[in-house]
Each structure stands twice: as structure tokens, then as C-alpha cells.
Amino acid sequence: MGIGKNGNLPWHPIRLSNEFKHFQKMTMTPSVEGKKNVVIMGRKTWFSIPKQNRPLKNRINIVLSRELKMVPEGAHYLAPDFTSALNLLETPEFEAQADQVWVIGGSSLYKEAMESSAPRRLFVTRILKQFDCDTFIPNIDLDKFRLLPEFPGVQAGLQEENGLQYVFEVYECVEK
Ligand SMILES: NC(=O)c1ccc[n+]([C@@H]2O[C@H](COP(=O)([O-])OP(=O)(O)OC[C@H]3O[C@@H](n4cnc5c(N)ncnc54)[C@H](OP(=O)(O)O)[C@@H]3O)[C@@H](O)[C@H]2O)c1
């Protein structure tokens, strides 16, 4: 369940271009034409994105921080906690333009999203190799989340790039 090492991805400098394209496609494609998806991330995840790639294009970028007082350059919104970020999405300004909400890390935000009462899915890329990590997410509770046999737009089966094997998994919340 490792997701990071030294402010980067654990498998850095190995590049998984198709995996990145998958992330881009899934997070960028709204289900309603004309709207945009939202990405919510912690401050360290925001700054782990190379400057030239910030904000993540065609998505509304919300950064969470308890310390920052101003929206970081390039981001669209700053929120002091997860609930405030979700409340922001319920304002008329957002309701008109925002579609899917993607929580894209890091560790504490994934945990909060996994434990939240909002209906949710987990989109996981499981890398089939051990790497040293310093950032982790909680184990996926299989009483709460069910692994779907397939999901539209998500490639099934073993993937391989640069000698690294991985699988895409989608879990759906089964809790009432
Ligand atoms: N494999 C993946 O899919 C993936 C995805 C994302 C990130 N990562 C990796 O994970 C690492 C970064 O993640 P991280 O867990 O260390 O940090 P992070 O969650 O991105 O950032 C932590 C900071 O975000 C703010 N924050 C987080 N939760 C908050 C909340 N609920 N309310 C208000 N502010 C909140 C705080 O900022 P302040 O200190 O400013 O208050 C906190 O110190 C990097 O190595 C990155 O490459 C991997």
C-alpha cells in the first residue's frame, strides 16, 4: 500500500506512461459534457507535480492545507480541510461547472476519503513489485469495498511497462 518515497512516486525514476495516461483520462473525463472534474489533493502532492504540469489541466484543482494562507500559484482553490473542500463543491458556482470529484492523495486524504460517508469508488493501480516507501494508504477494507470484475474505460488484466507489471483495480463502496 505504499504510494510515495521522498516526495516522489516509489518507482521513480521508472516511468509508467500508460499508467499516467490512464490517470489523466479517468480524472479528466467528465460524465456530463461541458462540465469539469475536480481534483482534491494535499499540499505535498500539489508540490510533487512538476511546476510546468500544474494545475492539472482541464480539471478544477483544489489544494488542502492548514498552513497556507494563499492559494498556491496555479491552483484554483485552497481549502483548510476536506469538509470545507466538499462544502465548496456544493456552492452554486461549483454546482454549475463541476462534475466528478477525484481525491488524488496523499496519504491522509486517501484515508479520509476512504472513511467518508459519501458514495465513492477507489481506483487503484496495484504495482506488482516491492519498493521502499515512506508514504502509505490504509489497507482496503473488503467489508466496505468490493472489487469490481470490470469497469468501463479501465483495462482489465496484467499491464506491463518498462519491466514493471501492474493491474488496474476499481472498488465500489458497499456500505449503507
Ligand atoms: N501513488 C500515488 O497515487 C500518489 C498520489 C499522491 C501522492 N503520492 C505521493 O505521496 C507523497 C505525498 O503525500 P503525503 O501523504 O506525504 O502528503 P499530502 O497529503 O499530499 O500533503 C500533506 C499536507 O497536505 C495538507 N493536508 C492533508 N490533508 C489535509 C486535510 N485533511 N486538511 C487540511 N490540510 C491537509 C497538509 O498541509 P499543510 O502542512 O500545509 O497544512 C499536509 O501537511 C509524495 O511522495 C507523492 O509523490 C502518490
The ligand as an SDF file (V2000), in Angstrom:
LIG
                    3D

 48 52  0  0  0  0  0  0  0  0999 V2000
    0.9720    6.7920   -5.7790 N   0  0  0  0  0  0  0  0  0  0  0  0
    0.0550    7.7370   -5.8130 C   0  0  0  0  0  0  0  0  0  0  0  0
   -1.0050    7.5620   -6.4000 O   0  0  0  0  0  0  0  0  0  0  0  0
    0.2840    9.0420   -5.1260 C   0  0  0  0  0  0  0  0  0  0  0  0
   -0.7150   10.0170   -5.1050 C   0  0  0  0  0  0  0  0  0  0  0  0
   -0.4610   11.2080   -4.4190 C   0  0  0  0  0  0  0  0  0  0  0  0
    0.7500   11.4110   -3.7990 C   0  0  0  0  0  0  0  0  0  0  0  0
    1.6910   10.4510   -3.8650 N   0  0  0  0  0  0  0  0  0  0  0  0
    2.9830   10.6120   -3.1730 C   0  0  0  0  0  0  0  0  0  0  0  0
    2.6830   10.8030   -1.8000 O   0  0  0  0  0  0  0  0  0  0  0  0
    3.5910   11.7700   -1.2460 C   0  0  0  0  0  0  0  0  0  0  0  0
    2.8170   13.0000   -0.7950 C   0  0  0  0  0  0  0  0  0  0  0  0
    1.7570   12.5820    0.0160 O   0  0  0  0  0  0  0  0  0  0  0  0
    1.7030   12.9020    1.5890 P   0  0  0  0  0  0  0  0  0  0  0  0
    0.7060   11.9840    2.1820 O   0  0  0  0  0  0  0  0  0  0  0  0
    3.0900   12.8960    2.1150 O   0  0  0  0  0  0  0  0  0  0  0  0
    1.2220   14.4170    1.6220 O   0  0  0  0  0  0  0  0  0  0  0  0
   -0.1120   15.1730    1.1170 P   0  0  0  0  0  0  0  0  0  0  0  0
   -1.3270   14.5490    1.7010 O   0  0  0  0  0  0  0  0  0  0  0  0
   -0.0790   15.3610   -0.3410 O   0  0  0  0  0  0  0  0  0  0  0  0
    0.1660   16.5790    1.7780 O   0  0  0  0  0  0  0  0  0  0  0  0
    0.1730   16.6820    3.1800 C   0  0  0  0  0  0  0  0  0  0  0  0
   -0.1980   18.0800    3.5140 C   0  0  0  0  0  0  0  0  0  0  0  0
   -1.4470   18.4040    2.8980 O   0  0  0  0  0  0  0  0  0  0  0  0
   -2.2400   19.1380    3.7970 C   0  0  0  0  0  0  0  0  0  0  0  0
   -3.3720   18.2940    4.1760 N   0  0  0  0  0  0  0  0  0  0  0  0
   -3.5060   16.9590    4.0210 C   0  0  0  0  0  0  0  0  0  0  0  0
   -4.7130   16.5590    4.4760 N   0  0  0  0  0  0  0  0  0  0  0  0
   -5.3330   17.6670    4.9050 C   0  0  0  0  0  0  0  0  0  0  0  0
   -6.5920   17.9160    5.4770 C   0  0  0  0  0  0  0  0  0  0  0  0
   -7.4850   16.9240    5.6980 N   0  0  0  0  0  0  0  0  0  0  0  0
   -6.9170   19.1790    5.8100 N   0  0  0  0  0  0  0  0  0  0  0  0
   -6.0420   20.1980    5.5820 C   0  0  0  0  0  0  0  0  0  0  0  0
   -4.8280   20.0400    5.0410 N   0  0  0  0  0  0  0  0  0  0  0  0
   -4.4880   18.7780    4.7240 C   0  0  0  0  0  0  0  0  0  0  0  0
   -1.3470   19.4960    4.9680 C   0  0  0  0  0  0  0  0  0  0  0  0
   -0.6650   20.6550    4.5160 O   0  0  0  0  0  0  0  0  0  0  0  0
   -0.0270   21.7660    5.4980 P   0  0  0  0  0  0  0  0  0  0  0  0
    1.1620   21.1150    6.1280 O   0  0  0  0  0  0  0  0  0  0  0  0
    0.3210   22.8860    4.5690 O   0  0  0  0  0  0  0  0  0  0  0  0
   -1.1150   22.1200    6.4820 O   0  0  0  0  0  0  0  0  0  0  0  0
   -0.3950   18.3090    4.9930 C   0  0  0  0  0  0  0  0  0  0  0  0
    0.8350   18.5630    5.6450 O   0  0  0  0  0  0  0  0  0  0  0  0
    4.5860   12.0740   -2.3460 C   0  0  0  0  0  0  0  0  0  0  0  0
    5.6530   11.1330   -2.2440 O   0  0  0  0  0  0  0  0  0  0  0  0
    3.7790   11.8170   -3.6000 C   0  0  0  0  0  0  0  0  0  0  0  0
    4.6180   11.5090   -4.7050 O   0  0  0  0  0  0  0  0  0  0  0  0
    1.4870    9.2720   -4.5110 C   0  0  0  0  0  0  0  0  0  0  0  0
  1  2  1  0
  2  3  2  0
  2  4  1  0
  4  5  1  0
  4 48  2  0
  5  6  2  0
  6  7  1  0
  7  8  2  0
  8  9  1  0
  8 48  1  0
  9 10  1  0
  9 46  1  0
 10 11  1  0
 11 12  1  0
 11 44  1  0
 12 13  1  0
 13 14  1  0
 14 15  2  0
 14 16  1  0
 14 17  1  0
 17 18  1  0
 18 19  2  0
 18 20  1  0
 18 21  1  0
 21 22  1  0
 22 23  1  0
 23 24  1  0
 23 42  1  0
 24 25  1  0
 25 26  1  0
 25 36  1  0
 26 27  1  0
 26 35  1  0
 27 28  2  0
 28 29  1  0
 29 30  1  0
 29 35  2  0
 30 31  1  0
 30 32  2  0
 32 33  1  0
 33 34  2  0
 34 35  1  0
 36 37  1  0
 36 42  1  0
 37 38  1  0
 38 39  2  0
 38 40  1  0
 38 41  1  0
 42 43  1  0
 44 45  1  0
 44 46  1  0
 46 47  1  0
M  CHG  2   8   1  16  -1
M  END
$$$$
